[in-house]
Structure formats: structure tokens, C-alpha cells
Amino acid sequence: MFHINTRLYKVMRKRTSVLLCLALVGSLLAACGSNSVETTAQKTTEPTTTEAPVDEKKTVEPNAERIFKDDLGNEVKLPATPQKVFAPYLEDSLLKLDVKPVIQWSNGKMAHEYLKEELKDVPKLDFSGGLPSPEVLMSFNPDLIILHTASYAKDGIYENYAKIAPTYVFSNAAGDIEKTLGTLGELLGKSTEADAALKAYDQKVNEAKEKIAASTGGKKVAIIRFAPRGVSLMGGNYFCGYVLNQQLGIEMTKLTEKENSLDVSMEVLPKIDADYIFVINAYDQGTERLKEMTDSAIWKSIPAVKEGHVYEVNDEYWLGSGLIAYEKIIDDTVKILTK
């Protein structure tokens, strides 16, 4: 607004003074009335004040719609801060961002056992028969759906889910969990938390690499997974193999150099060129195959077995996907390889 300072001076004639005052007041009122719109418009663009734009920004952001493109090229419109997130098999990463999902993944009665305390109040949804129907999912009223693999979006699943809530699809969230966490941070408005978690994790990785290099540098490892459907060597691109090989820099057996996984038979066992073998009994369902193979003479002839360098590790998090699981894998690996 304009600031007018007016002084009335004493004059010799009182009548003249009164008339001058009345004329001045009348002209000011006329000026204010004719220029009121212009003055208001000028004020909103006044460069000398910053308080109004800041306050305006704060009131707009919480309701602002954000637009992303997922790994499949779908355009996803999100609210500023989603409150009810359905992200099966990404519970580990959500917890790192201080977000609890509205439902958690499970396979029958088995869920992420290493996260059971943090997720004790979150209902389980059985995926053993496939993804939940739109009707079941709708009953939880999610405001954001995140699918961790493109295979989850097939056969019309994406189209049906997208009618319930904005749906974001990763091509493979387990392939690079650090990149995945960063993306989740953006989707959930938790980028600060994601950056802090990744910084702490990088420090943990670097410290572990130094300890391992000083103790058993140059040694090879093999990870053997025993499951009801068969026995396999795990490669270095996913889950625990990714942590050991690509993050801790531990060389894997040459049998999985170009493989994500490799079926293991009695004929393959003698070819395992590893100094250390990590054994995983998947969900305690591979016990029979584990006993059959480890009781064999062929198994007992493997150099790592003879050296006593075979370790059964915790399947709950060694088959997990997320920084909480990865941190536990690192702790186990350091403990074993620096004995």
C-alpha cells in the first residue's frame, strides 16, 4: 500500500483551512477508490517480500499431485504423501523409510520372519495361490500400489489394480535394491530418509570389504539353496549373491559366472571351485534334499567341505530383499570369513 504522510499547517484564515482540508480528503478518497485494484495487483508481485510465496507453497504442496513413470512406461499420478501402501515383497525397504504397509506379503503362514516384530500389527495376505483379486485388495483401501516385478503386472493385473489406486511397477526391484530404495523414497515423499539409509549402508559395506580383504581376500564362495523342487547354486545378481559378489567384491564359483542360478546334481558337485560354501535350507523345506546330498561321499570329497568351510545360514534374510536383510547378510559374512 501507499504510505501518505500529510501535515496540515496553520494558516491565517480558519475558513480557508477547513476548505483546504475537505478538498484534500476528497481527492485522496477518489484516488484510493480508482486505484485500489491496481495497487493490490502490484503488491502480489512486490519483489521485496518473500513471506507470501513461501506460505503459499506450503499450502499447495501437501495436496499437489505428482506424476511419475514406472519401469514399464506407465504414467502414475500420486498424492503428495500416500498413507496406505500395498507393496508386496518390499516390506523391508518400506520399514527402512519408516513406512508400514497396509498389508504384508506371505506364502501360506510364512512371511518375512526377520521382520515379524516390526510387522506384528500388519495383516498378512497369502500369495501362495497368486496375487490377490481386485476385490480382496480393495477391502484394504490402498492409496498406492507398488509391484516389485513386472511379472506381477501381467494378465490384466496392472489394469485391474490401477482402477483401485495409482499403481507403480518395477521391472525387477531386487536387481538393484539401492536404486529401488531411492525410487521408493521419491514415491513416498521420503527421499531424506532414503538418502540417510543409503549413506549408512554404504559405510557398512566399505568397512566390511576392508575386513574381508584383510582376512580372506581372493577366496571364492558358493551359495547352495536347498528347496523342495531342487537344489541350485545362486549367482551374483540377486539377493544374497548380489551382496557378496557385487557389493562386498567376493568372487563366486566359476559355475555361476554367467548364470543367475544353476541346478545342482551329484555330477555338478565335484566342479564347485569354492573355498567357502554357504548353505540355505529354503523355508526349512529343503531338509530332505540337504541331508541326501551332504551325506554323500561326493559331497564329502569337496575341498571346502574337507576344510570345514561349509556354513548353513539363515534363510529368512539370506533370501530377503532390502537393506535390513542385506545388513544382516553382511554381518554373517564378515563373522564367517574373518574367523
MARKETOR-932990 format. One record per residue (C-alpha): x, y, z; residue in three letters; chain; residue number from 1. Coordinates in Angstrom, 3 decimals, always signed. Layout:
+----------+----------+----------+------+------+-----+
:        x :        y :        z : code : unit : pos :
+----------+----------+----------+------+------+-----+
:        X :        Y :        Z :  ala :    A : NUM :
...
+----------+----------+----------+------+------+-----+
//
This chain:
+----------+----------+----------+------+------+-----+
:        x :        y :        z : code : unit : pos :
+----------+----------+----------+------+------+-----+
:   +0.000 :   +0.000 :   +0.000 :  met :    A :   1 :
:   +0.998 :   +3.570 :   -0.456 :  phe :    A :   2 :
:   +2.014 :   +5.401 :   +2.712 :  his :    A :   3 :
:   +0.985 :   +9.039 :   +2.714 :  ile :    A :   4 :
:   +2.225 :  +11.457 :   +5.371 :  asn :    A :   5 :
:   +0.148 :  +14.635 :   +5.421 :  thr :    A :   6 :
:   +0.789 :  +17.669 :   +7.524 :  arg :    A :   7 :
:   -1.749 :  +20.438 :   +7.950 :  leu :    A :   8 :
:   -0.180 :  +23.756 :   +8.569 :  tyr :    A :   9 :
:   -1.789 :  +26.603 :  +10.431 :  lys :    A :  10 :
:   -2.994 :  +29.387 :   +8.214 :  val :    A :  11 :
:   -4.271 :  +32.784 :   +8.990 :  met :    A :  12 :
:   -7.895 :  +32.185 :   +7.971 :  arg :    A :  13 :
:   -9.820 :  +29.344 :   +9.627 :  lys :    A :  14 :
:  -12.390 :  +29.027 :   +6.831 :  arg :    A :  15 :
:   -9.712 :  +28.638 :   +4.226 :  thr :    A :  16 :
:   -8.043 :  +25.927 :   +6.340 :  ser :    A :  17 :
:  -11.256 :  +23.944 :   +6.625 :  val :    A :  18 :
:  -11.953 :  +24.164 :   +2.913 :  leu :    A :  19 :
:   -8.416 :  +23.023 :   +2.074 :  leu :    A :  20 :
:   -8.731 :  +20.009 :   +4.393 :  cys :    A :  21 :
:  -12.042 :  +18.985 :   +2.879 :  leu :    A :  22 :
:  -10.638 :  +19.265 :   -0.629 :  ala :    A :  23 :
:   -7.555 :  +17.192 :   +0.277 :  leu :    A :  24 :
:   -9.588 :  +14.410 :   +1.909 :  val :    A :  25 :
:  -11.932 :  +14.254 :   -1.049 :  gly :    A :  26 :
:   -9.099 :  +13.928 :   -3.542 :  ser :    A :  27 :
:   -7.417 :  +11.137 :   -1.531 :  leu :    A :  28 :
:  -10.601 :   +9.113 :   -1.298 :  leu :    A :  29 :
:  -11.169 :   +9.448 :   -5.022 :  ala :    A :  30 :
:   -7.595 :   +8.364 :   -5.752 :  ala :    A :  31 :
:   -7.788 :   +5.298 :   -3.476 :  cys :    A :  32 :
:  -11.082 :   +4.247 :   -4.972 :  gly :    A :  33 :
:   -9.882 :   +4.479 :   -8.561 :  ser :    A :  34 :
:   -6.517 :   +2.750 :   -7.926 :  asn :    A :  35 :
:   -7.473 :   +0.008 :   -5.404 :  ser :    A :  36 :
:   -7.314 :   -2.891 :   -7.931 :  val :    A :  37 :
:   -4.042 :   -1.760 :   -9.420 :  glu :    A :  38 :
:   -2.445 :   -1.361 :   -6.008 :  thr :    A :  39 :
:   -3.454 :   -4.885 :   -4.909 :  thr :    A :  40 :
:   -2.054 :   -6.415 :   -8.096 :  ala :    A :  41 :
:   +1.210 :   -4.571 :   -7.603 :  gln :    A :  42 :
:   +1.501 :   -5.894 :   -4.066 :  lys :    A :  43 :
:   +1.299 :   -9.568 :   -5.096 :  thr :    A :  44 :
:   +4.281 :   -9.115 :   -7.404 :  thr :    A :  45 :
:   +6.267 :   -6.971 :   -4.997 :  glu :    A :  46 :
:   +9.839 :   -8.390 :   -5.008 :  pro :    A :  47 :
:  +10.769 :   -7.038 :   -1.587 :  thr :    A :  48 :
:   +8.645 :   -9.547 :   +0.387 :  thr :    A :  49 :
:   +9.119 :  -13.360 :   +0.404 :  thr :    A :  50 :
:   +6.711 :  -14.406 :   +3.125 :  glu :    A :  51 :
:   +3.623 :  -14.757 :   +0.936 :  ala :    A :  52 :
:   +5.196 :  -17.072 :   -1.709 :  pro :    A :  53 :
:   +6.654 :  -19.346 :   +0.995 :  val :    A :  54 :
:   +3.329 :  -19.680 :   +2.810 :  asp :    A :  55 :
:   +1.532 :  -20.253 :   -0.477 :  glu :    A :  56 :
:   +3.961 :  -23.030 :   -1.410 :  lys :    A :  57 :
:   +3.445 :  -24.780 :   +1.913 :  lys :    A :  58 :
:   -0.307 :  -24.809 :   +1.458 :  thr :    A :  59 :
:   -0.120 :  -26.146 :   -2.090 :  val :    A :  60 :
:   +2.486 :  -28.919 :   -1.702 :  glu :    A :  61 :
:   +0.556 :  -31.331 :   +0.592 :  pro :    A :  62 :
:   -2.266 :  -31.512 :   -1.948 :  asn :    A :  63 :
:   -0.081 :  -31.377 :   -5.040 :  ala :    A :  64 :
:   -0.393 :  -34.260 :   -7.467 :  glu :    A :  65 :
:   +2.930 :  -35.725 :   -8.542 :  arg :    A :  66 :
:   +3.483 :  -37.604 :  -11.786 :  ile :    A :  67 :
:   +5.971 :  -40.462 :  -12.285 :  phe :    A :  68 :
:   +6.707 :  -43.008 :  -14.987 :  lys :    A :  69 :
:   +7.301 :  -46.539 :  -13.796 :  asp :    A :  70 :
:   +9.728 :  -49.077 :  -15.278 :  asp :    A :  71 :
:   +7.092 :  -50.240 :  -17.765 :  leu :    A :  72 :
:   +6.408 :  -46.717 :  -19.002 :  gly :    A :  73 :
:   +3.097 :  -46.277 :  -17.221 :  asn :    A :  74 :
:   +2.265 :  -42.760 :  -16.073 :  glu :    A :  75 :
:   +1.441 :  -42.784 :  -12.373 :  val :    A :  76 :
:   -0.238 :  -39.843 :  -10.637 :  lys :    A :  77 :
:   +0.359 :  -39.800 :   -6.891 :  leu :    A :  78 :
:   -0.785 :  -37.730 :   -3.938 :  pro :    A :  79 :
:   +1.956 :  -35.873 :   -2.065 :  ala :    A :  80 :
:   +2.077 :  -38.331 :   +0.845 :  thr :    A :  81 :
:   +0.474 :  -41.765 :   +0.333 :  pro :    A :  82 :
:   -0.847 :  -43.188 :   +3.609 :  gln :    A :  83 :
:   -1.953 :  -46.745 :   +2.781 :  lys :    A :  84 :
:   +0.723 :  -48.530 :   +0.771 :  val :    A :  85 :
:   +0.440 :  -52.038 :   -0.668 :  phe :    A :  86 :
:   +3.917 :  -53.162 :   -1.775 :  ala :    A :  87 :
:   +4.269 :  -56.965 :   -1.539 :  pro :    A :  88 :
:   +7.845 :  -58.191 :   -1.004 :  tyr :    A :  89 :
:   +9.067 :  -54.629 :   -0.467 :  leu :    A :  90 :
:   +8.262 :  -54.524 :   +3.240 :  glu :    A :  91 :
:  +11.955 :  -54.453 :   +4.165 :  asp :    A :  92 :
:  +12.552 :  -51.287 :   +2.148 :  ser :    A :  93 :
:   +9.362 :  -49.644 :   +3.411 :  leu :    A :  94 :
:  +10.468 :  -50.149 :   +7.013 :  leu :    A :  95 :
:  +13.822 :  -48.539 :   +6.229 :  lys :    A :  96 :
:  +11.795 :  -45.458 :   +5.286 :  leu :    A :  97 :
:   +9.692 :  -45.638 :   +8.473 :  asp :    A :  98 :
:   +6.624 :  -46.706 :   +6.489 :  val :    A :  99 :
:   +4.386 :  -49.611 :   +7.476 :  lys :    A : 100 :
:   +2.419 :  -51.224 :   +4.653 :  pro :    A : 101 :
:   -1.328 :  -51.665 :   +4.895 :  val :    A : 102 :
:   -0.855 :  -55.420 :   +4.189 :  ile :    A : 103 :
:   +2.223 :  -57.679 :   +4.143 :  gln :    A : 104 :
:   +3.219 :  -60.466 :   +1.781 :  trp :    A : 105 :
:   +3.124 :  -64.067 :   +2.988 :  ser :    A : 106 :
:   +3.486 :  -67.529 :   +1.500 :  asn :    A : 107 :
:   +0.903 :  -69.565 :   +3.362 :  gly :    A : 108 :
:   +1.647 :  -68.901 :   +7.020 :  lys :    A : 109 :
:   +5.209 :  -67.835 :   +6.319 :  met :    A : 110 :
:   +6.008 :  -64.152 :   +5.969 :  ala :    A : 111 :
:   +9.224 :  -62.195 :   +6.429 :  his :    A : 112 :
:  +10.195 :  -63.793 :   +9.727 :  glu :    A : 113 :
:  +13.152 :  -61.470 :  +10.280 :  tyr :    A : 114 :
:  +10.691 :  -58.545 :  +10.176 :  leu :    A : 115 :
:   +7.977 :  -60.135 :  +12.295 :  lys :    A : 116 :
:   +8.431 :  -57.778 :  +15.247 :  glu :    A : 117 :
:   +8.204 :  -54.643 :  +13.103 :  glu :    A : 118 :
:   +5.225 :  -56.026 :  +11.151 :  leu :    A : 119 :
:   +3.386 :  -57.732 :  +14.002 :  lys :    A : 120 :
:   +0.360 :  -55.437 :  +13.663 :  asp :    A : 121 :
:   +0.180 :  -55.651 :   +9.854 :  val :    A : 122 :
:   -2.240 :  -58.242 :   +8.413 :  pro :    A : 123 :
:   -0.804 :  -60.954 :   +6.146 :  lys :    A : 124 :
:   -2.011 :  -61.709 :   +2.660 :  leu :    A : 125 :
:   -1.303 :  -65.187 :   +1.248 :  asp :    A : 126 :
:   +0.390 :  -65.157 :   -2.162 :  phe :    A : 127 :
:   +0.825 :  -68.936 :   -2.452 :  ser :    A : 128 :
:   -2.099 :  -69.060 :   -4.884 :  gly :    A : 129 :
:   -1.111 :  -65.918 :   -6.764 :  gly :    A : 130 :
:   -1.786 :  -62.216 :   -6.363 :  leu :    A : 131 :
:   -4.926 :  -61.140 :   -4.506 :  pro :    A : 132 :
:   -8.040 :  -60.416 :   -6.512 :  ser :    A : 133 :
:   -9.057 :  -56.774 :   -7.012 :  pro :    A : 134 :
:  -11.982 :  -57.371 :   -4.633 :  glu :    A : 135 :
:   -9.690 :  -58.562 :   -1.827 :  val :    A : 136 :
:   -7.219 :  -55.752 :   -2.387 :  leu :    A : 137 :
:   -9.978 :  -53.151 :   -2.496 :  met :    A : 138 :
:  -11.079 :  -54.141 :   +1.005 :  ser :    A : 139 :
:   -7.800 :  -52.698 :   +2.370 :  phe :    A : 140 :
:   -8.396 :  -49.388 :   +0.574 :  asn :    A : 141 :
:   -4.777 :  -48.703 :   -0.516 :  pro :    A : 142 :
:   -3.935 :  -45.287 :   -1.935 :  asp :    A : 143 :
:   -0.720 :  -46.549 :   -3.573 :  leu :    A : 144 :
:   +0.122 :  -49.974 :   -5.038 :  ile :    A : 145 :
:   +3.748 :  -50.897 :   -5.800 :  ile :    A : 146 :
:   +4.579 :  -54.131 :   -7.632 :  leu :    A : 147 :
:   +8.193 :  -55.266 :   -7.238 :  his :    A : 148 :
:   +8.435 :  -57.188 :  -10.509 :  thr :    A : 149 :
:   +6.979 :  -56.868 :  -14.000 :  ala :    A : 150 :
:   +5.670 :  -60.427 :  -13.786 :  ser :    A : 151 :
:   +3.181 :  -59.222 :  -11.161 :  tyr :    A : 152 :
:   +1.640 :  -56.858 :  -13.728 :  ala :    A : 153 :
:   +0.747 :  -59.491 :  -16.332 :  lys :    A : 154 :
:   -2.609 :  -60.924 :  -17.367 :  asp :    A : 155 :
:   -4.581 :  -57.772 :  -16.687 :  gly :    A : 156 :
:   -3.401 :  -57.431 :  -13.086 :  ile :    A : 157 :
:   -1.983 :  -53.957 :  -13.661 :  tyr :    A : 158 :
:   -5.131 :  -52.697 :  -15.364 :  glu :    A : 159 :
:   -7.343 :  -54.026 :  -12.560 :  asn :    A : 160 :
:   -5.134 :  -52.729 :   -9.759 :  tyr :    A : 161 :
:   -4.768 :  -49.304 :  -11.385 :  ala :    A : 162 :
:   -8.532 :  -48.886 :  -11.097 :  lys :    A : 163 :
:   -8.225 :  -49.251 :   -7.313 :  ile :    A : 164 :
:   -5.263 :  -46.917 :   -6.695 :  ala :    A : 165 :
:   -2.227 :  -45.465 :   -8.507 :  pro :    A : 166 :
:   -0.021 :  -48.444 :   -9.376 :  thr :    A : 167 :
:   +3.759 :  -48.305 :   -9.864 :  tyr :    A : 168 :
:   +5.610 :  -51.304 :  -11.359 :  val :    A : 169 :
:   +9.332 :  -52.102 :  -11.037 :  phe :    A : 170 :
:  +10.825 :  -54.295 :  -13.737 :  ser :    A : 171 :
:  +12.861 :  -56.009 :  -11.006 :  asn :    A : 172 :
:  +13.149 :  -54.263 :   -7.645 :  ala :    A : 173 :
:  +15.511 :  -56.948 :   -6.323 :  ala :    A : 174 :
:  +18.098 :  -56.299 :   -9.040 :  gly :    A : 175 :
:  +19.445 :  -53.085 :   -7.506 :  asp :    A : 176 :
:  +17.966 :  -52.596 :   -4.054 :  ile :    A : 177 :
:  +19.747 :  -49.283 :   -3.507 :  glu :    A : 178 :
:  +18.221 :  -47.766 :   -6.631 :  lys :    A : 179 :
:  +14.888 :  -49.259 :   -5.581 :  thr :    A : 180 :
:  +15.085 :  -47.593 :   -2.172 :  leu :    A : 181 :
:  +15.806 :  -44.247 :   -3.803 :  gly :    A : 182 :
:  +12.778 :  -44.619 :   -6.058 :  thr :    A : 183 :
:  +10.574 :  -45.611 :   -3.119 :  leu :    A : 184 :
:  +11.805 :  -42.543 :   -1.258 :  gly :    A : 185 :
:  +10.621 :  -40.342 :   -4.124 :  glu :    A : 186 :
:   +7.255 :  -42.111 :   -4.428 :  leu :    A : 187 :
:   +6.560 :  -41.888 :   -0.701 :  leu :    A : 188 :
:   +7.947 :  -38.414 :   -0.072 :  gly :    A : 189 :
:  +10.767 :  -39.964 :   +1.963 :  lys :    A : 190 :
:  +13.852 :  -39.018 :   -0.035 :  ser :    A : 191 :
:  +15.658 :  -37.669 :   +3.027 :  thr :    A : 192 :
:  +15.184 :  -40.971 :   +4.868 :  glu :    A : 193 :
:  +16.293 :  -42.938 :   +1.804 :  ala :    A : 194 :
:  +19.474 :  -40.889 :   +1.411 :  asp :    A : 195 :
:  +20.355 :  -41.347 :   +5.087 :  ala :    A : 196 :
:  +19.759 :  -45.106 :   +4.956 :  ala :    A : 197 :
:  +21.859 :  -45.496 :   +1.805 :  leu :    A : 198 :
:  +24.711 :  -43.450 :   +3.250 :  lys :    A : 199 :
:  +24.818 :  -45.605 :   +6.383 :  ala :    A : 200 :
:  +24.632 :  -48.771 :   +4.293 :  tyr :    A : 201 :
:  +27.497 :  -47.696 :   +2.012 :  asp :    A : 202 :
:  +29.648 :  -47.113 :   +5.071 :  gln :    A : 203 :
:  +28.809 :  -50.581 :   +6.385 :  lys :    A : 204 :
:  +29.689 :  -52.157 :   +3.018 :  val :    A : 205 :
:  +33.047 :  -50.375 :   +2.825 :  asn :    A : 206 :
:  +34.003 :  -51.348 :   +6.368 :  glu :    A : 207 :
:  +33.070 :  -54.984 :   +5.688 :  ala :    A : 208 :
:  +35.073 :  -55.065 :   +2.444 :  lys :    A : 209 :
:  +38.184 :  -53.931 :   +4.265 :  glu :    A : 210 :
:  +37.819 :  -56.604 :   +6.956 :  lys :    A : 211 :
:  +37.192 :  -59.382 :   +4.436 :  ile :    A : 212 :
:  +40.030 :  -58.323 :   +2.144 :  ala :    A : 213 :
:  +42.445 :  -58.304 :   +5.078 :  ala :    A : 214 :
:  +41.388 :  -61.781 :   +6.203 :  ser :    A : 215 :
:  +40.350 :  -63.873 :   +3.217 :  thr :    A : 216 :
:  +40.964 :  -61.719 :   +0.173 :  gly :    A : 217 :
:  +40.881 :  -63.639 :   -3.121 :  gly :    A : 218 :
:  +38.837 :  -66.544 :   -1.783 :  lys :    A : 219 :
:  +35.822 :  -67.851 :   -3.696 :  lys :    A : 220 :
:  +32.387 :  -68.672 :   -2.347 :  val :    A : 221 :
:  +29.423 :  -70.743 :   -3.455 :  ala :    A : 222 :
:  +25.846 :  -70.348 :   -2.245 :  ile :    A : 223 :
:  +23.735 :  -73.508 :   -2.458 :  ile :    A : 224 :
:  +19.984 :  -73.276 :   -1.997 :  arg :    A : 225 :
:  +18.076 :  -76.405 :   -1.000 :  phe :    A : 226 :
:  +14.348 :  -76.293 :   -1.770 :  ala :    A : 227 :
:  +11.519 :  -78.818 :   -2.284 :  pro :    A : 228 :
:  +11.767 :  -78.520 :   -6.057 :  arg :    A : 229 :
:  +15.512 :  -78.909 :   -6.286 :  gly :    A : 230 :
:  +18.997 :  -77.742 :   -5.395 :  val :    A : 231 :
:  +20.625 :  -74.739 :   -7.043 :  ser :    A : 232 :
:  +23.710 :  -72.562 :   -6.976 :  leu :    A : 233 :
:  +22.837 :  -68.885 :   -6.605 :  met :    A : 234 :
:  +24.591 :  -66.382 :   -8.855 :  gly :    A : 235 :
:  +25.819 :  -62.896 :   -8.087 :  gly :    A : 236 :
:  +22.950 :  -60.802 :   -9.440 :  asn :    A : 237 :
:  +20.201 :  -61.245 :   -6.870 :  tyr :    A : 238 :
:  +19.584 :  -61.349 :   -3.135 :  phe :    A : 239 :
:  +22.494 :  -62.664 :   -1.062 :  cys :    A : 240 :
:  +24.583 :  -63.388 :   -4.167 :  gly :    A : 241 :
:  +24.347 :  -59.744 :   -5.157 :  tyr :    A : 242 :
:  +25.509 :  -58.637 :   -1.701 :  val :    A : 243 :
:  +28.506 :  -60.952 :   -1.609 :  leu :    A : 244 :
:  +29.625 :  -60.584 :   -5.191 :  asn :    A : 245 :
:  +28.730 :  -57.093 :   -6.384 :  gln :    A : 246 :
:  +28.874 :  -55.209 :   -3.110 :  gln :    A : 247 :
:  +31.462 :  -56.977 :   -0.982 :  leu :    A : 248 :
:  +33.529 :  -57.917 :   -4.043 :  gly :    A : 249 :
:  +33.783 :  -61.618 :   -3.183 :  ile :    A : 250 :
:  +34.411 :  -63.869 :   -6.165 :  glu :    A : 251 :
:  +31.803 :  -66.564 :   -6.820 :  met :    A : 252 :
:  +32.390 :  -70.071 :   -8.141 :  thr :    A : 253 :
:  +33.025 :  -70.025 :  -11.889 :  lys :    A : 254 :
:  +29.919 :  -72.181 :  -12.356 :  leu :    A : 255 :
:  +27.709 :  -69.111 :  -11.819 :  thr :    A : 256 :
:  +29.854 :  -66.521 :  -13.573 :  glu :    A : 257 :
:  +27.271 :  -66.194 :  -16.340 :  lys :    A : 258 :
:  +24.266 :  -67.635 :  -14.529 :  glu :    A : 259 :
:  +21.698 :  -66.217 :  -12.139 :  asn :    A : 260 :
:  +21.239 :  -69.743 :  -10.836 :  ser :    A : 261 :
:  +22.348 :  -73.233 :  -11.782 :  leu :    A : 262 :
:  +20.727 :  -76.572 :  -10.968 :  asp :    A : 263 :
:  +22.963 :  -78.777 :   -8.843 :  val :    A : 264 :
:  +23.189 :  -82.523 :   -9.200 :  ser :    A : 265 :
:  +25.665 :  -85.052 :   -7.857 :  met :    A : 266 :
:  +27.564 :  -84.695 :  -11.135 :  glu :    A : 267 :
:  +27.967 :  -80.939 :  -10.617 :  val :    A : 268 :
:  +29.218 :  -81.136 :   -7.024 :  leu :    A : 269 :
:  +32.877 :  -82.001 :   -7.828 :  pro :    A : 270 :
:  +33.051 :  -78.914 :  -10.106 :  lys :    A : 271 :
:  +32.321 :  -76.468 :   -7.306 :  ile :    A : 272 :
:  +35.547 :  -74.465 :   -7.049 :  asp :    A : 273 :
:  +34.855 :  -72.540 :   -3.877 :  ala :    A : 274 :
:  +36.855 :  -72.026 :   -0.707 :  asp :    A : 275 :
:  +33.682 :  -71.426 :   +1.310 :  tyr :    A : 276 :
:  +30.195 :  -72.817 :   +0.828 :  ile :    A : 277 :
:  +27.082 :  -71.162 :   +2.243 :  phe :    A : 278 :
:  +24.077 :  -73.469 :   +2.551 :  val :    A : 279 :
:  +20.480 :  -72.224 :   +2.597 :  ile :    A : 280 :
:  +17.597 :  -74.504 :   +3.577 :  asn :    A : 281 :
:  +14.783 :  -72.511 :   +1.969 :  ala :    A : 282 :
:  +11.954 :  -72.066 :   +4.471 :  tyr :    A : 283 :
:  +13.070 :  -75.346 :   +6.095 :  asp :    A : 284 :
:  +11.536 :  -77.170 :   +3.130 :  gln :    A : 285 :
:  +14.763 :  -78.465 :   +1.670 :  gly :    A : 286 :
:  +15.779 :  -80.622 :   +4.639 :  thr :    A : 287 :
:  +15.378 :  -83.951 :   +2.860 :  glu :    A : 288 :
:  +17.451 :  -82.940 :   -0.148 :  arg :    A : 289 :
:  +20.030 :  -81.304 :   +2.106 :  leu :    A : 290 :
:  +20.534 :  -84.490 :   +4.100 :  lys :    A : 291 :
:  +20.651 :  -86.659 :   +0.998 :  glu :    A : 292 :
:  +23.332 :  -84.561 :   -0.680 :  met :    A : 293 :
:  +25.512 :  -83.751 :   +2.336 :  thr :    A : 294 :
:  +25.577 :  -87.396 :   +3.435 :  asp :    A : 295 :
:  +27.029 :  -88.466 :   +0.088 :  ser :    A : 296 :
:  +30.670 :  -89.369 :   -0.479 :  ala :    A : 297 :
:  +30.831 :  -86.921 :   -3.373 :  ile :    A : 298 :
:  +29.859 :  -84.037 :   -1.110 :  trp :    A : 299 :
:  +32.413 :  -85.041 :   +1.482 :  lys :    A : 300 :
:  +35.140 :  -85.019 :   -1.171 :  ser :    A : 301 :
:  +34.669 :  -81.318 :   -1.996 :  ile :    A : 302 :
:  +37.752 :  -79.319 :   -0.798 :  pro :    A : 303 :
:  +35.691 :  -76.719 :   +1.081 :  ala :    A : 304 :
:  +33.859 :  -79.497 :   +2.922 :  val :    A : 305 :
:  +37.130 :  -81.172 :   +3.863 :  lys :    A : 306 :
:  +38.418 :  -77.846 :   +5.221 :  glu :    A : 307 :
:  +35.305 :  -77.398 :   +7.339 :  gly :    A : 308 :
:  +34.315 :  -74.294 :   +5.424 :  his :    A : 309 :
:  +30.619 :  -75.078 :   +4.999 :  val :    A : 310 :
:  +28.138 :  -72.848 :   +6.823 :  tyr :    A : 311 :
:  +24.366 :  -73.076 :   +6.978 :  glu :    A : 312 :
:  +22.998 :  -69.532 :   +7.045 :  val :    A : 313 :
:  +19.641 :  -68.059 :   +7.987 :  asn :    A : 314 :
:  +17.197 :  -68.476 :   +5.111 :  asp :    A : 315 :
:  +14.863 :  -65.809 :   +6.499 :  glu :    A : 316 :
:  +17.079 :  -62.930 :   +5.454 :  tyr :    A : 317 :
:  +19.580 :  -64.582 :   +3.111 :  trp :    A : 318 :
:  +16.641 :  -64.922 :   +0.735 :  leu :    A : 319 :
:  +15.367 :  -61.460 :   +1.670 :  gly :    A : 320 :
:  +15.412 :  -58.318 :   -0.422 :  ser :    A : 321 :
:  +16.107 :  -54.993 :   +1.261 :  gly :    A : 322 :
:  +18.740 :  -53.169 :   +3.286 :  leu :    A : 323 :
:  +17.655 :  -54.719 :   +6.584 :  ile :    A : 324 :
:  +18.239 :  -58.201 :   +5.147 :  ala :    A : 325 :
:  +21.434 :  -57.130 :   +3.402 :  tyr :    A : 326 :
:  +22.899 :  -55.680 :   +6.581 :  glu :    A : 327 :
:  +22.316 :  -58.991 :   +8.356 :  lys :    A : 328 :
:  +23.914 :  -60.888 :   +5.449 :  ile :    A : 329 :
:  +26.971 :  -58.641 :   +5.681 :  ile :    A : 330 :
:  +27.253 :  -59.267 :   +9.419 :  asp :    A : 331 :
:  +27.119 :  -63.042 :   +8.869 :  asp :    A : 332 :
:  +29.638 :  -62.939 :   +6.041 :  thr :    A : 333 :
:  +32.158 :  -60.865 :   +7.982 :  val :    A : 334 :
:  +31.809 :  -63.123 :  +11.004 :  lys :    A : 335 :
:  +32.386 :  -66.282 :   +8.938 :  ile :    A : 336 :
:  +35.178 :  -65.067 :   +6.679 :  leu :    A : 337 :
:  +37.198 :  -63.325 :   +9.381 :  thr :    A : 338 :
:  +37.322 :  -66.197 :  +11.853 :  lys :    A : 339 :
+----------+----------+----------+------+------+-----+
//
